[in-house]
Amino acid sequence: MDELLSDPVAIGVVVAPHGVRGTLRVRAIGSGRHLRREMEPVVAGVRRRISAARQTPKGFLLDLEGVESRADANPLRGEEIYLDRAELDAPEEGEYYVADIIGLKAVNDAGEVLGTVEDTFETAAHEILVVSEEDGTFYLPFTMEHVPEVDIEGGRVVIRPPEG
């Protein structure tokens, strides 16, 4: 993929084929706004133009050029969908790309390091930060109440874990 993308950012994951015409069910990483017509992401090492995209309650349904049947779509199950960072829309205020948050130090209000951000995932209510520490992993709602500051340049997020 290095020859296709100089700074790859994952924007989705193929969950499964949908129907018999090669449509893919995709889980967005982040808002999903880059999963739209005419974008040309890299899927399984091949750059493919999105010919149709629609959002559903269970994610997105995408039609990609060159994926014409369920047999074409099946091998793509589990594949991440990438764009080059230069192709991404600039994030709005208070928005961050997951790739930029992974690896940041999680500190409390006093600046003490509590762990490292390992991942994020969506729930019905809000996004969740996955933070690893010496004793294991904990999960934190990615809300202003629990994550009041994200400092990408400083390499840290300020977190306020819930009591208990």
C-alpha positions in Angstrom: 0.0 0.0 0.0 3.0 2.3 0.5 3.2 2.9 -3.3 -0.5 3.9 -3.3 -0.7 6.0 -0.2 2.1 8.0 1.4 0.2 8.7 4.7 -2.7 6.2 4.9 -5.7 6.8 7.2 -8.3 4.1 7.7 -11.8 5.4 7.0 -13.8 2.2 7.2 -13.9 -1.6 7.4 -15.7 -4.0 5.1 -18.1 -5.9 7.3 -19.8 -8.2 4.7 -21.2 -8.4 1.3 -24.8 -7.1 0.9 -27.0 -8.7 -1.7 -25.8 -10.3 -4.9 -24.5 -7.4 -7.0 -21.2 -6.8 -5.1 -22.5 -4.1 -2.7 -20.4 -4.0 0.6 -21.7 -3.3 4.1 -19.1 -1.0 5.7 -18.5 0.2 9.3 -17.2 3.7 9.2 -14.2 4.7 11.3 -15.2 8.1 12.5 -18.1 10.0 10.9 -18.1 8.2 7.6 -18.2 11.4 5.6 -15.4 10.2 3.3 -17.5 7.1 2.3 -19.2 9.0 -0.5 -19.5 8.8 -4.3 -16.5 9.6 -6.4 -14.0 9.1 -3.6 -11.3 6.6 -4.6 -10.1 4.7 -1.5 -7.7 1.8 -1.4 -9.3 -1.6 -0.5 -7.2 -4.7 -0.3 -4.3 -3.0 -2.0 -6.4 -1.7 -5.0 -7.6 1.8 -5.5 -11.4 1.7 -6.3 -13.8 4.5 -7.1 -17.0 4.5 -5.0 -19.9 4.5 -7.5 -22.7 4.6 -5.0 -22.9 5.1 -1.2 -25.8 5.2 1.2 -26.0 5.3 5.0 -28.2 2.9 6.9 -28.8 2.3 10.6 -26.2 -0.5 10.4 -23.5 1.4 8.7 -22.9 2.2 5.0 -23.6 0.4 1.8 -20.9 1.0 -0.9 -20.7 0.0 -4.5 -17.1 0.0 -5.7 -15.9 -0.2 -9.3 -14.6 -3.6 -10.1 -16.7 -5.3 -7.4 -19.6 -6.6 -9.5 -20.9 -9.7 -7.6 -21.1 -11.4 -4.2 -18.1 -13.6 -5.3 -16.1 -10.4 -5.9 -17.2 -8.9 -2.5 -16.7 -12.0 -0.3 -12.8 -11.8 -0.2 -13.0 -8.1 0.9 -14.7 -9.0 4.2 -12.6 -7.6 7.1 -10.5 -5.4 4.8 -9.9 -1.8 5.9 -10.6 1.1 3.6 -7.9 3.8 3.3 -7.5 7.2 1.9 -4.3 9.3 1.9 -4.3 12.0 4.5 -4.1 14.6 1.8 -7.4 13.4 0.4 -9.3 13.8 3.6 -11.5 16.8 4.4 -10.0 18.9 7.1 -11.6 17.9 10.5 -14.0 20.4 12.0 -13.4 22.0 15.3 -13.5 19.3 18.0 -13.1 16.5 15.5 -10.1 14.2 15.2 -9.0 11.4 13.0 -8.6 8.1 15.0 -5.2 7.7 13.5 -4.1 11.0 15.2 -5.4 9.9 18.6 -3.9 6.4 18.7 -0.7 6.5 20.8 -1.4 9.7 22.7 -0.6 9.7 26.4 -3.8 9.8 28.6 -3.1 12.2 31.5 -5.3 13.4 34.4 -5.9 17.1 35.2 -2.6 17.1 37.2 -0.6 15.9 34.3 0.0 12.4 35.6 0.2 9.7 32.9 -2.6 7.2 33.3 -2.1 5.2 30.1 -1.9 5.4 26.3 -4.8 5.6 23.9 -4.9 2.3 22.0 -8.1 2.6 20.0 -11.6 4.0 19.7 -14.9 2.4 18.9 -18.5 3.6 18.4 -21.5 2.8 20.6 -25.0 3.9 20.1 -24.5 6.6 22.6 -21.0 7.9 21.7 -17.5 7.1 20.8 -15.3 5.2 23.4 -11.5 5.6 24.0 -9.6 2.4 24.7 -6.8 3.3 27.1 -4.1 0.8 28.1 -2.3 1.1 31.4 0.1 -1.1 33.4 -2.7 -3.1 35.0 -4.7 -3.6 31.8 -7.2 -1.7 29.7 -10.0 0.7 30.5 -12.7 2.3 28.4 -13.7 5.9 28.6 -16.6 7.8 26.9 -15.1 10.2 24.4 -17.2 13.1 25.6 -16.2 16.6 26.8 -17.0 15.6 30.3 -14.5 12.7 30.3 -12.0 14.0 27.7 -12.0 17.8 28.1 -8.8 18.3 26.1 -7.1 16.7 23.0 -3.6 18.0 22.3 -2.4 16.2 19.2 0.8 18.4 18.9 1.5 17.8 22.6 1.0 14.1 22.3 -1.7 13.8 25.0 -5.3 13.8 26.0 -6.6 15.0 29.3 -9.0 12.4 30.7 -11.4 12.4 33.7 -12.4 8.7 34.3 -15.8 8.2 35.9 -15.8 7.5 39.6 -15.5 3.8 40.4 
